[in-house]
Amino acid sequence: MTDTTNQTRRRLLAAGATASLTGLVSGGVFAAGSDAPEKTEVKVGFIPLTDCASVVMASVLGFDKKYGIKIVPSKESSWASVRDKLVNGELDAAHVLYGLIYGVQMGIGGPKKDMAVLMGLNQNGQAITLSKKLADAKAVDGASLAKVMSTDKREYSFAQTFPTGTHAMWLYYWLASYGINPMKDAKVITVPPPQMVATMRVGSMDGFCVGEPWNHRAIADGVGITAATTQDIWKDHPEKTLGTSLEWVKKYPNTARALVAAVLEASRWIDASMSNKVKMAETIADKSYVNTSVDVINQRILGRYQNGLGKTWDDPNYMKFYNDGAVNFPYLSDGMWFLTQHRRWGLLKSDPDYLAVASSVNQVGVYRDAAAMAKVAVPKSPMRSAKLLDGVVWDGKNPAAYAAAFKIKV
């Protein structure tokens, strides 16, 4: 066993002990004094995407009132706007990209500020879309795209939604798995999610990675095809989080706990039945939220996929909001994984203390308390493992070695 592995194990044990102690201390506060939220109105930002649903439904269905708060959803124009408003305090919290929170924490892709992941909002349910023009050239998946790019040597342009975000990391990982170096073999641009389809329509890009409903919308509008889903890259991958600043959590701990509990209730409600999912789709399709047709949303949240080329399938690994709480727990290893990819692609110039950063950002203690309030089961370990598209297993045990081992990297 290496020294690095031993150090990681010791830190993990310390993190677990700290999380347990936090739960005990917070539990004592409940018994000894008021656990009423310090703020009764909580402004929560969101981007028009299907996975904003639990935040919206917590407000619409009144789960927030149960915990003494009023969630005020705030529709935002871009992830950069969400970042800036979280940093300057205009938003209390937000539906936000996992990697964005870690980017701000590390001072890459924006101002540096201590941040917090309160909970996961969803797993799975994003996709990579290729243009109809590429599909006509027989590039319909990773292998065929690599073949086309090797023979037609023009400049290729691919879009993600934020430089340190989840979609950038899924896009890069997918391209690299097929021998395409995203930093050398293509031009990468940043486009806000609601603008992806329009940007592809005018011919400004060859492909993009984004959340739903914009991949399905590209098919409906006849401008693109689905080449891969993100659950193909990593089954049950972390995606959006309920994020805020660490300063906000420390200032309003009871409010943070109430917010998590309310969104947990909404997450459980969404996943409880197909009829609930349909009702959710009907709600968030409204112009106040995602602003699209219900059909564009509800197909993929029910696991019914089509690729735009005649193939249809039912995917058991569709977007999940709860899954008995497994979706929502802020696993330390999930946060660490994004740091390894930031290191892989040169966004981080050296290896951070991966576990220490994740233990600071991911609010395991707050989540445990909120889960107890909402009667949601909590996983035994703050670490989990998974085998990704390229066959490599991520388990968080030696993150520096993991980041360094990729053949294609910066």
C-alpha positions in Angstrom: 0.0 0.0 0.0 1.5 3.4 -1.0 2.0 6.4 1.3 -0.5 8.3 -0.8 -3.1 5.6 -0.3 -2.4 5.5 3.4 -2.7 9.3 3.7 -6.0 9.2 1.7 -7.4 6.5 4.0 -6.4 8.4 7.1 -8.0 11.6 5.8 -11.1 9.7 4.8 -11.5 8.3 8.3 -11.0 11.8 9.7 -13.6 13.2 7.3 -16.1 10.5 8.3 -15.4 11.2 12.0 -15.9 14.9 11.4 -19.2 14.3 9.5 -20.4 12.1 12.4 -19.4 14.7 14.9 -21.2 17.4 12.9 -24.3 15.4 13.0 -24.1 14.9 16.7 -23.4 18.6 17.4 -26.3 19.7 15.1 -28.6 17.1 16.7 -27.8 18.7 20.1 -28.7 22.1 18.8 -32.1 20.8 17.7 -32.8 19.6 21.3 -31.3 22.6 23.1 -32.5 25.5 21.1 -34.4 26.7 18.1 -33.7 25.1 14.8 -35.9 27.6 13.0 -34.4 28.9 9.7 -32.5 32.2 10.0 -34.0 33.2 6.7 -37.6 32.5 5.7 -37.2 33.5 2.0 -34.5 31.7 0.0 -33.6 32.8 -3.5 -32.5 29.8 -5.6 -31.1 30.3 -9.1 -31.7 27.8 -11.9 -30.9 27.4 -15.6 -33.7 26.3 -18.0 -32.9 22.5 -17.9 -35.0 19.5 -17.0 -32.8 18.9 -13.9 -33.9 22.1 -12.2 -37.1 20.2 -11.5 -36.6 19.4 -7.8 -35.9 23.0 -6.9 -39.0 24.2 -8.9 -41.2 21.4 -7.5 -40.1 22.0 -3.9 -41.5 25.5 -4.4 -44.6 24.7 -6.5 -45.7 21.8 -4.3 -45.1 23.6 -1.0 -42.4 21.3 0.4 -40.5 24.4 1.4 -43.3 25.6 3.7 -43.1 22.3 5.7 -39.6 23.3 6.8 -40.3 27.0 7.5 -38.9 28.6 4.3 -40.2 30.0 1.0 -38.1 29.1 -2.0 -38.1 31.8 -4.7 -36.8 30.2 -8.0 -34.8 32.7 -10.1 -34.3 31.9 -13.8 -30.8 32.7 -14.9 -29.3 33.2 -18.3 -26.0 31.4 -18.1 -23.8 29.4 -15.8 -21.4 32.4 -15.6 -24.3 34.5 -14.3 -25.1 31.8 -11.7 -21.4 31.7 -10.6 -21.2 35.5 -10.2 -24.5 35.8 -8.3 -23.5 33.0 -5.9 -20.1 34.6 -5.3 -21.6 38.1 -4.7 -24.6 36.9 -2.7 -27.3 37.9 -5.1 -28.5 34.3 -4.9 -28.7 32.3 -1.7 -28.2 29.0 -3.5 -28.6 27.5 -7.0 -29.2 24.5 -9.2 -25.6 24.4 -10.5 -23.0 22.4 -12.2 -20.9 20.2 -9.9 -17.7 21.2 -11.6 -18.6 24.9 -11.5 -18.6 24.9 -7.7 -15.2 23.2 -7.6 -13.9 25.6 -10.2 -14.8 28.6 -8.0 -13.3 26.8 -4.9 -10.0 26.4 -6.7 -10.0 29.8 -8.3 -10.2 28.5 -11.9 -12.8 29.7 -14.4 -13.7 32.7 -12.2 -13.1 34.4 -8.8 -11.9 32.2 -6.0 -14.3 31.7 -3.1 -14.9 29.0 -0.6 -18.0 27.1 -1.8 -20.4 24.4 -0.7 -22.2 21.5 -2.3 -25.3 20.9 -0.2 -26.6 17.9 -2.1 -26.8 16.3 -5.5 -29.9 17.1 -7.6 -29.8 14.4 -10.3 -27.8 11.7 -11.9 -27.6 10.8 -15.6 -29.8 12.4 -18.3 -27.3 14.6 -20.3 -26.2 13.8 -23.8 -23.8 14.6 -26.6 -25.3 15.8 -29.8 -23.6 15.8 -33.2 -24.8 18.0 -36.1 -27.0 16.7 -38.9 -24.1 17.6 -41.2 -21.8 15.3 -39.4 -24.4 12.6 -39.2 -24.8 12.9 -43.0 -21.0 12.3 -43.2 -21.6 9.1 -41.3 -20.3 10.4 -37.9 -23.0 9.1 -35.6 -21.1 7.9 -32.5 -17.6 8.2 -31.0 -15.9 5.7 -33.2 -17.3 7.0 -36.5 -16.6 10.6 -35.4 -13.0 9.8 -34.9 -12.8 8.2 -38.3 -14.4 11.2 -40.0 -12.1 13.6 -38.2 -9.1 11.6 -39.2 -9.9 11.8 -42.9 -11.5 15.3 -43.2 -8.8 17.5 -41.6 -10.9 20.7 -41.2 -11.3 22.5 -37.9 -14.0 20.9 -35.7 -15.9 22.9 -33.1 -17.6 21.4 -30.0 -19.5 23.3 -27.3 -19.9 22.8 -23.6 -21.7 25.0 -21.1 -19.0 26.1 -18.7 -15.2 25.5 -18.8 -15.0 23.6 -15.4 -18.5 22.2 -15.5 -19.9 18.7 -15.9 -20.7 19.0 -19.6 -17.2 20.0 -20.5 -15.8 17.0 -18.5 -18.3 14.6 -20.1 -17.5 15.9 -23.6 -13.7 15.7 -23.1 -13.9 12.3 -21.5 -16.0 10.9 -24.4 -13.8 12.4 -27.1 -10.6 11.2 -25.5 -12.1 7.7 -25.1 -12.1 7.5 -28.9 -8.6 8.9 -29.4 -9.7 12.5 -30.0 -7.8 15.1 -27.9 -10.3 17.9 -27.2 -7.5 20.4 -26.6 -5.5 19.7 -29.7 -7.8 18.1 -32.3 -10.8 20.4 -31.9 -11.9 23.9 -31.0 -14.0 24.0 -27.8 -16.4 26.9 -27.2 -18.8 27.8 -24.3 -22.5 28.3 -25.0 -25.4 28.6 -22.5 -27.7 25.6 -22.5 -30.8 27.4 -24.0 -28.7 28.7 -26.9 -27.2 25.4 -28.0 -29.8 24.4 -30.6 -29.9 27.8 -32.2 -26.1 27.9 -32.4 -26.0 24.5 -34.0 -28.8 25.6 -36.4 -26.7 28.4 -37.9 -23.7 26.0 -38.4 -21.4 27.4 -35.7 -20.6 24.0 -34.2 -20.2 20.3 -35.0 -21.4 19.0 -31.6 -22.2 19.8 -28.1 -22.8 18.4 -24.6 -25.7 19.7 -22.6 -28.5 18.7 -20.3 -32.0 18.0 -21.5 -34.3 19.0 -23.0 -31.9 20.6 -25.5 -30.5 17.3 -27.0 -34.0 16.1 -27.7 -34.9 19.5 -28.9 -32.1 19.3 -31.5 -33.6 16.1 -32.8 -37.1 17.6 -32.9 -35.9 20.6 -34.7 -33.9 18.5 -37.2 -30.5 20.0 -36.6 -28.7 17.2 -34.6 -28.6 13.6 -33.5 -27.8 12.0 -30.2 -24.4 10.3 -30.4 -24.1 9.3 -26.7 -25.8 9.8 -23.4 -23.8 10.7 -20.4 -24.9 7.6 -18.6 -23.1 5.7 -21.4 -20.0 7.5 -20.1 -20.6 6.9 -16.4 -23.7 5.1 -15.1 -25.4 7.1 -12.3 -22.9 9.9 -12.6 -23.2 13.1 -10.5 -24.6 16.0 -12.4 -26.2 19.2 -10.9 -25.9 20.1 -7.3 -27.6 22.4 -4.9 -24.7 24.8 -4.4 -23.9 27.9 -2.4 -21.0 29.6 -0.7 -19.5 28.2 2.5 -20.0 31.7 4.0 -23.8 31.3 3.4 -23.9 27.9 5.0 -22.0 29.1 8.1 -24.2 32.2 8.4 -27.5 30.4 7.8 -27.0 26.7 9.0 -30.7 26.1 9.8 -31.8 27.6 6.5 -29.3 25.4 4.6 -30.7 22.3 6.4 -34.3 23.3 5.7 -33.5 24.0 2.1 -31.9 20.6 1.6 -34.8 18.8 3.4 -37.4 20.6 1.2 -35.6 19.7 -2.0 -35.1 16.1 -0.8 -38.8 15.8 -0.4 -39.4 17.1 -3.9 -36.7 14.8 -5.3 -38.5 11.8 -3.7 -41.9 13.0 -5.0 -40.6 13.2 -8.6 -39.2 9.7 -8.6 -42.1 8.2 -6.8 -44.3 7.5 -9.9 -44.5 8.0 -13.7 -47.6 10.3 -13.2 -45.5 12.5 -10.9 -42.8 12.7 -13.6 -45.4 13.7 -16.2 -46.8 16.4 -13.8 -43.3 17.6 -13.2 -42.7 17.9 -17.0 -46.0 19.8 -17.5 -44.9 22.2 -14.7 -41.3 23.0 -15.8 -42.2 23.2 -19.5 -43.8 26.6 -18.7 -42.2 29.7 -20.0 -41.3 30.7 -16.4 -39.0 27.7 -16.2 -37.6 25.7 -19.2 -39.9 27.3 -21.8 -40.4 24.3 -24.2 -43.0 21.8 -25.1 -44.0 19.1 -22.6 -43.2 16.4 -25.1 -39.6 17.5 -25.5 -39.1 17.0 -21.8 -41.2 14.0 -20.9 -39.8 11.5 -23.3 -36.4 11.3 -21.8 -37.4 11.7 -18.2 -39.4 8.6 -18.7 -36.4 6.8 -20.2 -37.7 6.8 -23.8 -34.9 7.7 -26.1 -34.4 8.2 -29.8 -31.2 9.2 -31.6 -32.7 11.1 -34.5 -31.7 8.4 -37.0 -34.5 5.9 -36.5 -33.1 4.1 -33.4 -35.3 4.1 -30.3 -34.7 2.5 -26.9 -35.8 2.4 -23.3 -32.9 3.4 -21.1 -33.1 2.2 -17.5 -30.4 4.7 -16.5 -32.4 7.8 -17.4 -32.3 11.0 -15.3 -32.9 10.2 -11.6 -33.7 12.7 -8.9 -33.8 10.5 -5.8 -33.3 6.8 -6.1 -33.7 6.2 -2.4 -31.4 9.1 -1.6 -28.4 7.7 -3.6 -28.7 10.6 -6.0 -28.6 13.3 -3.4 -25.9 12.3 -1.0 -22.8 14.6 -1.5 -20.2 11.8 -2.0 -16.7 13.1 -1.4 -15.4 10.9 -4.2 -17.7 12.6 -6.7 -16.2 16.0 -5.9 -12.7 14.6 -6.1 -13.4 13.1 -9.5 -14.1 16.6 -11.0 -10.8 17.8 -9.5 -9.0 14.9 -11.2 -10.4 16.0 -14.6 -9.6 19.6 -14.0 -6.0 18.4 -13.4 -6.1 16.1 -16.4 -7.0 19.0 -18.8 -4.6 21.5 -17.3 -7.1 23.7 -15.5 -5.3 22.8 -12.3 -1.5 23.1 -12.7 -0.7 20.8 -9.8 -2.4 18.2 -7.6 -4.5 19.6 -4.8 -5.2 17.8 -1.6 -8.2 16.1 -3.2 -9.8 14.7 -0.1 -9.3 17.8 2.0 -10.9 20.0 -0.7 -13.9 17.7 -1.1 -14.3 17.4 2.7 -14.5 21.2 2.9 -16.8 21.7 -0.1 -19.3 18.8 0.3 -21.5 19.5 3.3 -21.9 15.9 4.5 -23.0 17.0 8.0 -25.6 19.4 6.8 -27.0 16.8 4.5 -27.1 14.1 7.2 -29.2 16.4 9.4 -31.5 17.3 6.6 -31.9 13.7 5.5 -32.9 12.8 9.1 -35.6 15.5 9.0 -36.9 14.2 5.7 -36.5 10.6 6.7 -34.2 9.8 3.9 -31.6 7.0 4.1 -27.9 8.0 4.1 -25.2 5.8 2.5 -22.7 4.3 4.9 -19.6 5.7 3.1 -18.9 9.1 1.6 -16.9 7.3 -1.1 -18.2 5.3 -4.1 -16.7 3.6 -7.1 -17.6 3.2 -10.8 -16.2 1.9 -14.0 -16.4 4.5 -16.8 -16.7 4.3 -20.6 -13.0 3.5 -21.1 -13.0 0.7 -18.6 -11.0 2.6 -16.0 -12.3 2.3 -12.4 -12.7 5.5 -10.2 -12.8 4.9 -6.5 -11.1 7.9 -5.0 -8.3 6.0 -3.4 -5.4 7.6 -5.3 -6.7 10.6 -7.2 -3.3 12.0 -8.2 -2.3 8.7 -9.8 -5.7 8.4 -11.4 -5.4 11.9 -13.0 -1.9 11.2 -14.2 -2.6 7.8 -15.8 -4.7 9.0 -18.7 -3.0 8.6 -22.1 -4.8 11.6 -23.5 -4.4 14.7 -21.3 -2.8 18.1 -21.4 
